[in-house]
Structures are given as C-alpha cells and as structure tokens.
C-alpha cells in the first residue's frame, strides 16, 4: 500500500515517469515495489516545451491489520484463577487492560465469582472479552437438634454448608427464629461466602419449642401416633407414645379372626418411610429405629378367602363371624364433619401428640377453631387426658357465648376469683349444675360420661330444646379431652343448630 498524497496528485500529470528506490539506497528498482519496507519515488514530468520537472515522495508498505479474536471464560467457581484467551498472529504484540486506558503484557486473572471485563490490544487492533465465574451451589446440612426447651430467647436450628472447597469457609444465615412454644419452620436465606449459592431445595427445616418443666427429659422426644388403632379387621398399637432419637420402637399389628395383615408402615411428617423389621418369633410385631421426627404408624388388613362348604344338598356355607373392632371411642357423631383445609393448616397439626387423621379429628378441629378448647404451652393437646367438672362447664359456657349471671357461685368450694367462676355462676343460674348435695361443686373432680350427658341435657332443656341422645359409653367411665371435644361439637351442630 503506497502512502503519499503528493504522489497520487503527481501521477495524474501527462508524460509522467515513476522511478522507485529503497530509502537509503540510490539504486533504481526495476518495478513498483510490493515487499514490506520504506520507499522513495521520483516522478519526472516533461512539459510541452520540453522542460523536465521532478517530484520526490516517500512511502511505506505495511502489513494489513491482523485478524484478532478473543474468547470469554465462563465456568463455576473452583478456586483457580481464570482469564480470557486472545487468538493473535504469531509474533504480534498483545497487551491487556482492566480499564481500557492502561495496558500491559500481563493478562488479568480472576478467582472469585463475578463477571469481569478485560480489554486487549493486538498491534492496534482492540477489543474486549469477559471472565464469568458462577458461584458454586452448596447443599444445606441442618443440625440434628430440632426441639428446643423454652427459654424466652429466639431459637432455631443451626445450618451448615456442604460442598465447599477444602480451603474455604462459609456461614449459613438462618431466618425464622422463634421465642414462644410451638411448631415452626426455619429457612436458610443467605451465605457469608459470595463464591457459593443456596440450593433450590433443602433450605427449610421444621423445629419446635417446648416449654421447660422440671420433669421433662433432657433428651428431645418425639410423638408416635397410630393413625387408627382399630382399623377394619385388626388392632394396631405402638410400644410408646413418645420416644427419643435412636430408640427401638415395636409396632404390633394384630389381625382379627378372618383377616390377615396386608401392610404396616411408619412414616415421618414429610412422608419418608422408615424401615420396619419383623420381630423374631412373632408374625405381628415389627420394629423400627426412632428418628428425630414425629412418626405416623398405620396398618391395613384384608379379609381372608374362605372355601365354600355348600354340600350336595345345596346347603349354604355358614356365615362368617361378625367382626367387632375395638376403638377407644365411638365413631365421630354424624353432623360434626368439617371441611378441613389440609394437614398442616388443620388446627390440630401444631400439637405433637394429636393426630389429624384420628377418629376425634372433626370434634377437636371444631373446638380448637371456635375457641372452646385450647392446647398446652408445651405444644401438646393431650387428647387422652381426663376432663374435670370445671373444665367441662367452661367449655359449655364458651359454647353459649360466655353469658353473664348475676348470682355468686352457690358452692362453698368455688372462689369468686376462680378462673372458672363465671362458668359456674352461669351453669348454676340455669340449673345445669346442682352440686354434690353438700353445698359443694367438686370442680376438680374428673368428669364421667353420666355427668357429661347430664349437663348437656340440662343445657338443652334450659333453652327449650330437645335433649341430645346419651353418649354410648359406660356411664361411670371417665371422659377424655378428645371425647369431650366430639360431644361438644355434636351438641353444637345437632342440638343447638
């Protein structure tokens, strides 16, 4: 390429003769130069009158601009330095810059996660390329301690990061710490090392806070709930209602006559099945190792096939014996069915010893939802605990809307400042309770089925309503909290409707 504006102008003159020389050499070249280098050209022009004129100019022949490409780097954080790659011709001068102003021969290298722009210059040909290092995904390792004793201070499970490089450290920030007793969910929300990022799953952990008591064991315990202790065709029970992690639990799933056991399962709250081992020497006992979680036990029985005994005379086979399944309470009375929003949204769910799938679900659900009953500060409902006479009156009083009564409690063992005094005043004014006949109410005595039937019938009569049917239990048997809940729900939805 000839670089001379003056020369280009002279060439347009008529009768011009070009003579080429290498700069520093006066030997004329035989032809126009094509090799790289610096040259001189002498242009001779003869005028019409024969007078010659000469013009000199220098020029250079240089190589064409190089073809340069640069490759980005993209990868996951691995603790190693990474940089761009520039594809330049051999012998080219390559320089680099991080700001596009100051260039040097050193190619910048980056180790930590992020996106970096690198400028390059190859003999005047400039461009940019990027280094992209993506944070490495870790997994979250939750501590085994998921049950805490109430202290009044915020508490939550600890979490750590797994999948770090050996030389790295990374703290996990956990949100969701709580102070009050109950069941909660903690979440891993942030990592202290920006070279790592949280996974898409496994970032939450359920935990609970239990109010401390002097009799509470130091080792956290978890409930074992049999979903149905008397399913059709058999009986199911666990060796313990509560136990700690690592304990061996025995499940007995015994079929009734004419039935066989099809399946027995033990699952955690999130549906993870535990391994059950048949106990040696027994066909209906199975064991599993207790995890640090709430466990649900369930068994399924099926009717055995029986051969026909019809004879030649056409006699029918004898009827199969009637099976009577034993349960801790009669079925939930008709009319107490509710539309439950689901397991975790059910008001029963926060209580560790209550089973949302148990026979008492509808009754307890109703009483918790309407405020007739509450659980305890240690996050238990205690469905099998008995009910005192005072507790039953308070529940019924709440069901009626806590009406006021002007008269003072007419019983010598009821203080005007007792927590149940308002309920007793109302019940006495409506003749729902008459006392023991000696001027006493005995509010702390446990309630029997006969007494519960009596106060419900008297309450209906005081309102001019048809008394409810008697509960079908032994009249002298004590009433459990679960049975009281079912009875109150039935009374509310059938008698008071």
DRENDREN-163017 format. One line per 10 residues: number of its first residue (from 1); their letters; for each residue x, y negated, z of C-alpha. Coordinates in steps of 0.2 Angstrom, whole numbers, plus 5000, padded with zeros to 4 digits. Layout:
# residues N
NUM = A = X/Y/Z ~ ...
# end
This chain:
# residues 497
1 = XXXXXXXXXX = 5000/5000/5000 ~ 5008/4983/4994 ~ 5005/4969/5007 ~ 5008/4952/4998 ~ 4995/4940/4994 ~ 5008/4929/4985 ~ 5012/4944/4974 ~ 4994/4948/4970 ~ 4992/4930/4963 ~ 5008/4930/4953
11 = XXXXXXXXXX = 5003/4947/4944 ~ 4988/4938/4936 ~ 5000/4927/4926 ~ 5004/4932/4907 ~ 5020/4940/4902 ~ 5025/4944/4920 ~ 5039/4957/4923 ~ 5040/4965/4940 ~ 5057/4971/4947 ~ 5057/4981/4964
21 = XXXXXXXXXX = 5071/4983/4976 ~ 5073/4990/4993 ~ 5075/4977/5006 ~ 5094/4976/5009 ~ 5098/4984/4993 ~ 5100/4974/4976 ~ 5099/4990/4965 ~ 5083/4988/4955 ~ 5071/5003/4957 ~ 5066/5012/4941
31 = XXXXXXXXXX = 5047/5011/4945 ~ 5034/5004/4958 ~ 5039/5012/4975 ~ 5027/5025/4983 ~ 5038/5030/4998 ~ 5036/5023/5015 ~ 5048/5008/5018 ~ 5051/4989/5016 ~ 5052/4982/4998 ~ 5056/4966/4988
41 = XXXXXXXXXX = 5048/4962/4972 ~ 5054/4949/4959 ~ 5041/4943/4947 ~ 5048/4935/4931 ~ 5037/4925/4920 ~ 5041/4916/4904 ~ 5032/4900/4899 ~ 5026/4896/4882 ~ 5041/4885/4879 ~ 5052/4900/4883
51 = XXXXXXXXXX = 5057/4894/4901 ~ 5058/4909/4913 ~ 5051/4907/4931 ~ 5054/4919/4946 ~ 5045/4923/4962 ~ 5051/4934/4976 ~ 5040/4943/4989 ~ 5042/4957/5002 ~ 5030/4970/5007 ~ 5029/4987/5016
61 = XXXXXXXXXX = 5022/5003/5013 ~ 5015/5011/5029 ~ 5006/5027/5033 ~ 4987/5027/5034 ~ 4979/5026/5051 ~ 4979/5043/5060 ~ 4963/5053/5062 ~ 4961/5055/5081 ~ 4948/5065/5091 ~ 4946/5066/5109
71 = XXXXXXXXXX = 4937/5080/5119 ~ 4927/5077/5135 ~ 4929/5088/5150 ~ 4913/5095/5158 ~ 4914/5108/5172 ~ 4909/5112/5190 ~ 4919/5106/5205 ~ 4933/5119/5208 ~ 4946/5108/5217 ~ 4958/5107/5202
81 = XXXXXXXXXX = 4962/5091/5193 ~ 4954/5089/5175 ~ 4957/5076/5161 ~ 4952/5073/5143 ~ 4961/5080/5128 ~ 4966/5069/5114 ~ 4970/5078/5097 ~ 4983/5067/5088 ~ 4995/5070/5074 ~ 5012/5076/5079
91 = XXXXXXXXXX = 5024/5063/5084 ~ 5010/5050/5087 ~ 5012/5038/5102 ~ 4997/5042/5114 ~ 4993/5031/5129 ~ 4979/5031/5141 ~ 4970/5018/5152 ~ 4956/5018/5165 ~ 4951/5000/5162 ~ 4954/4998/5144
101 = XXXXXXXXXX = 4967/4985/5147 ~ 4982/4993/5155 ~ 4989/5008/5145 ~ 5002/5020/5150 ~ 5008/5038/5144 ~ 5000/5046/5160 ~ 4984/5055/5156 ~ 4972/5051/5171 ~ 4966/5067/5180 ~ 4951/5069/5192
111 = XXXXXXXXXX = 4947/5082/5205 ~ 4931/5076/5214 ~ 4914/5077/5207 ~ 4908/5062/5197 ~ 4909/5055/5179 ~ 4924/5046/5174 ~ 4928/5036/5158 ~ 4946/5037/5150 ~ 4952/5025/5136 ~ 4965/5031/5124
121 = XXXXXXXXXX = 4976/5023/5111 ~ 4985/5033/5097 ~ 4996/5021/5087 ~ 4982/5008/5087 ~ 4968/5020/5085 ~ 4957/5018/5101 ~ 4943/5027/5109 ~ 4935/5033/5125 ~ 4931/5051/5132 ~ 4923/5056/5148
131 = XXXXXXXXXX = 4928/5068/5163 ~ 4912/5075/5171 ~ 4914/5086/5186 ~ 4897/5093/5193 ~ 4895/5096/5212 ~ 4896/5115/5216 ~ 4880/5122/5223 ~ 4881/5130/5240 ~ 4869/5141/5250 ~ 4862/5137/5267
141 = XXXXXXXXXX = 4866/5148/5282 ~ 4854/5145/5296 ~ 4858/5149/5314 ~ 4850/5164/5322 ~ 4844/5153/5336 ~ 4826/5148/5331 ~ 4817/5147/5348 ~ 4821/5133/5360 ~ 4817/5130/5378 ~ 4808/5114/5380
151 = XXXXXXXXXX = 4820/5100/5387 ~ 4811/5084/5381 ~ 4826/5081/5369 ~ 4825/5083/5350 ~ 4829/5101/5345 ~ 4831/5110/5328 ~ 4841/5125/5321 ~ 4858/5122/5315 ~ 4863/5125/5297 ~ 4880/5128/5289
161 = XXXXXXXXXX = 4885/5128/5270 ~ 4891/5144/5262 ~ 4901/5145/5245 ~ 4914/5131/5250 ~ 4932/5132/5243 ~ 4944/5138/5257 ~ 4952/5121/5260 ~ 4935/5112/5260 ~ 4923/5107/5274 ~ 4905/5102/5273
171 = XXXXXXXXXX = 4892/5097/5286 ~ 4874/5100/5283 ~ 4861/5087/5289 ~ 4845/5094/5296 ~ 4829/5085/5297 ~ 4813/5090/5307 ~ 4820/5090/5325 ~ 4805/5090/5337 ~ 4803/5087/5356 ~ 4786/5095/5361
181 = XXXXXXXXXX = 4782/5114/5362 ~ 4775/5121/5345 ~ 4780/5128/5329 ~ 4789/5118/5316 ~ 4799/5118/5300 ~ 4817/5111/5299 ~ 4824/5106/5282 ~ 4842/5104/5276 ~ 4842/5087/5267 ~ 4860/5081/5265
191 = XXXXXXXXXX = 4878/5087/5263 ~ 4893/5077/5270 ~ 4904/5083/5256 ~ 4899/5075/5239 ~ 4908/5089/5229 ~ 4894/5100/5234 ~ 4875/5100/5232 ~ 4860/5109/5240 ~ 4852/5124/5233 ~ 4834/5124/5226
201 = XXXXXXXXXX = 4829/5137/5239 ~ 4833/5142/5257 ~ 4833/5124/5263 ~ 4820/5126/5276 ~ 4819/5136/5292 ~ 4804/5139/5304 ~ 4808/5136/5323 ~ 4798/5134/5339 ~ 4800/5125/5355 ~ 4793/5134/5371
211 = XXXXXXXXXX = 4790/5125/5387 ~ 4803/5132/5400 ~ 4797/5142/5415 ~ 4806/5150/5430 ~ 4800/5167/5424 ~ 4805/5165/5406 ~ 4819/5177/5400 ~ 4835/5169/5394 ~ 4834/5179/5378 ~ 4822/5172/5365
221 = XXXXXXXXXX = 4807/5183/5362 ~ 4795/5185/5348 ~ 4777/5192/5347 ~ 4772/5209/5339 ~ 4755/5208/5333 ~ 4744/5223/5327 ~ 4733/5216/5314 ~ 4719/5228/5318 ~ 4721/5240/5332 ~ 4707/5251/5326
231 = XXXXXXXXXX = 4706/5251/5308 ~ 4694/5264/5300 ~ 4700/5281/5303 ~ 4713/5278/5316 ~ 4721/5269/5330 ~ 4737/5258/5330 ~ 4747/5251/5344 ~ 4765/5244/5347 ~ 4776/5248/5361 ~ 4777/5230/5366
241 = XXXXXXXXXX = 4768/5214/5363 ~ 4784/5203/5364 ~ 4802/5208/5362 ~ 4819/5201/5358 ~ 4830/5202/5343 ~ 4839/5219/5341 ~ 4826/5229/5352 ~ 4819/5245/5346 ~ 4800/5245/5344 ~ 4789/5260/5342
251 = XXXXXXXXXX = 4773/5259/5332 ~ 4760/5273/5335 ~ 4748/5276/5320 ~ 4737/5290/5325 ~ 4723/5296/5313 ~ 4706/5301/5320 ~ 4699/5318/5316 ~ 4696/5320/5297 ~ 4708/5306/5292 ~ 4726/5305/5288
261 = XXXXXXXXXX = 4739/5291/5288 ~ 4742/5283/5271 ~ 4754/5269/5276 ~ 4761/5260/5291 ~ 4770/5243/5289 ~ 4779/5230/5299 ~ 4782/5213/5291 ~ 4789/5196/5296 ~ 4779/5180/5294 ~ 4785/5177/5276
271 = XXXXXXXXXX = 4781/5194/5271 ~ 4798/5203/5272 ~ 4795/5222/5276 ~ 4805/5230/5289 ~ 4812/5247/5288 ~ 4802/5260/5298 ~ 4809/5276/5303 ~ 4799/5291/5308 ~ 4802/5296/5326 ~ 4810/5313/5328
281 = XXXXXXXXXX = 4797/5326/5334 ~ 4782/5315/5330 ~ 4771/5313/5315 ~ 4763/5297/5320 ~ 4777/5287/5329 ~ 4789/5276/5319 ~ 4802/5264/5325 ~ 4810/5248/5318 ~ 4823/5235/5324 ~ 4816/5219/5330
291 = XXXXXXXXXX = 4822/5203/5321 ~ 4821/5185/5327 ~ 4804/5183/5320 ~ 4785/5185/5323 ~ 4780/5203/5317 ~ 4764/5209/5310 ~ 4760/5228/5311 ~ 4747/5236/5300 ~ 4741/5254/5296 ~ 4730/5262/5283
301 = XXXXXXXXXX = 4721/5278/5285 ~ 4711/5288/5272 ~ 4698/5302/5273 ~ 4704/5319/5271 ~ 4697/5330/5257 ~ 4686/5344/5264 ~ 4682/5360/5254 ~ 4663/5364/5252 ~ 4656/5378/5262 ~ 4640/5380/5252
311 = XXXXXXXXXX = 4636/5399/5251 ~ 4627/5409/5238 ~ 4611/5405/5246 ~ 4614/5386/5242 ~ 4616/5381/5260 ~ 4624/5364/5261 ~ 4641/5361/5270 ~ 4639/5354/5287 ~ 4640/5336/5289 ~ 4657/5328/5293
321 = XXXXXXXXXX = 4658/5322/5311 ~ 4654/5304/5314 ~ 4669/5294/5317 ~ 4669/5281/5331 ~ 4683/5269/5330 ~ 4688/5261/5347 ~ 4692/5242/5347 ~ 4695/5230/5361 ~ 4679/5221/5357 ~ 4664/5222/5346
331 = XXXXXXXXXX = 4664/5215/5328 ~ 4663/5196/5326 ~ 4644/5192/5328 ~ 4635/5188/5312 ~ 4634/5169/5309 ~ 4652/5164/5315 ~ 4660/5167/5299 ~ 4670/5151/5293 ~ 4679/5146/5278 ~ 4697/5146/5284
341 = XXXXXXXXXX = 4710/5136/5274 ~ 4723/5149/5275 ~ 4736/5157/5287 ~ 4747/5143/5290 ~ 4733/5130/5290 ~ 4722/5140/5302 ~ 4721/5133/5319 ~ 4726/5150/5326 ~ 4743/5150/5317 ~ 4753/5139/5329
351 = XXXXXXXXXX = 4750/5151/5344 ~ 4763/5165/5343 ~ 4753/5178/5352 ~ 4737/5176/5342 ~ 4733/5185/5325 ~ 4724/5175/5312 ~ 4718/5192/5305 ~ 4712/5199/5321 ~ 4693/5203/5325 ~ 4692/5187/5335
361 = XXXXXXXXXX = 4698/5175/5321 ~ 4681/5167/5317 ~ 4677/5164/5336 ~ 4694/5157/5341 ~ 4695/5147/5325 ~ 4679/5138/5329 ~ 4683/5135/5347 ~ 4700/5128/5343 ~ 4694/5117/5329 ~ 4680/5110/5339
371 = XXXXXXXXXX = 4690/5107/5355 ~ 4680/5120/5365 ~ 4697/5129/5369 ~ 4715/5125/5368 ~ 4731/5134/5369 ~ 4745/5133/5381 ~ 4761/5122/5382 ~ 4772/5137/5378 ~ 4763/5139/5361 ~ 4753/5154/5366
381 = XXXXXXXXXX = 4734/5156/5366 ~ 4734/5172/5377 ~ 4718/5180/5369 ~ 4718/5195/5381 ~ 4719/5184/5397 ~ 4703/5183/5408 ~ 4692/5168/5409 ~ 4687/5160/5426 ~ 4670/5154/5430 ~ 4676/5136/5430
391 = XXXXXXXXXX = 4684/5138/5413 ~ 4668/5146/5406 ~ 4657/5131/5412 ~ 4670/5118/5405 ~ 4669/5127/5388 ~ 4650/5127/5388 ~ 4650/5109/5394 ~ 4661/5104/5379 ~ 4649/5113/5368 ~ 4635/5102/5374
401 = XXXXXXXXXX = 4645/5086/5371 ~ 4650/5084/5390 ~ 4634/5076/5396 ~ 4634/5067/5412 ~ 4625/5072/5428 ~ 4621/5060/5442 ~ 4622/5073/5456 ~ 4638/5078/5465 ~ 4643/5096/5464 ~ 4632/5105/5477
411 = XXXXXXXXXX = 4646/5118/5481 ~ 4657/5117/5496 ~ 4672/5124/5486 ~ 4671/5111/5472 ~ 4680/5095/5474 ~ 4673/5079/5466 ~ 4690/5076/5458 ~ 4692/5094/5452 ~ 4696/5095/5433 ~ 4680/5105/5431
421 = XXXXXXXXXX = 4669/5094/5442 ~ 4660/5086/5428 ~ 4655/5103/5420 ~ 4649/5110/5437 ~ 4638/5094/5440 ~ 4630/5096/5423 ~ 4628/5115/5425 ~ 4621/5114/5442 ~ 4608/5100/5437 ~ 4602/5111/5423
431 = XXXXXXXXXX = 4601/5126/5434 ~ 4614/5135/5423 ~ 4624/5140/5439 ~ 4617/5143/5456 ~ 4632/5148/5465 ~ 4636/5163/5476 ~ 4621/5160/5488 ~ 4633/5154/5502 ~ 4635/5136/5496 ~ 4650/5141/5486
441 = XXXXXXXXXX = 4653/5142/5467 ~ 4669/5153/5467 ~ 4676/5143/5452 ~ 4692/5153/5451 ~ 4685/5170/5451 ~ 4686/5179/5434 ~ 4670/5179/5423 ~ 4661/5196/5420 ~ 4650/5199/5404 ~ 4635/5199/5415
451 = XXXXXXXXXX = 4639/5181/5421 ~ 4643/5175/5404 ~ 4627/5182/5397 ~ 4618/5173/5412 ~ 4625/5156/5409 ~ 4622/5157/5390 ~ 4604/5162/5393 ~ 4601/5149/5406 ~ 4608/5135/5394 ~ 4597/5140/5380
461 = XXXXXXXXXX = 4581/5140/5392 ~ 4586/5123/5399 ~ 4585/5117/5381 ~ 4568/5126/5377 ~ 4577/5138/5365 ~ 4576/5157/5363 ~ 4589/5165/5374 ~ 4603/5174/5364 ~ 4605/5193/5364 ~ 4615/5201/5378
471 = XXXXXXXXXX = 4633/5205/5374 ~ 4635/5223/5371 ~ 4649/5226/5384 ~ 4650/5234/5401 ~ 4641/5220/5412 ~ 4654/5222/5425 ~ 4669/5221/5413 ~ 4679/5205/5413 ~ 4678/5193/5399 ~ 4694/5189/5389
481 = XXXXXXXXXX = 4698/5172/5381 ~ 4695/5180/5364 ~ 4678/5187/5369 ~ 4673/5171/5376 ~ 4678/5162/5360 ~ 4667/5174/5350 ~ 4652/5172/5361 ~ 4653/5153/5362 ~ 4655/5152/5343 ~ 4640/5164/5341
491 = XXXXXXX = 4630/5154/5353 ~ 4633/5138/5344 ~ 4630/5144/5327 ~ 4615/5155/5331 ~ 4606/5149/5346 ~ 4609/5130/5346 ~ 4608/5129/5327
# end
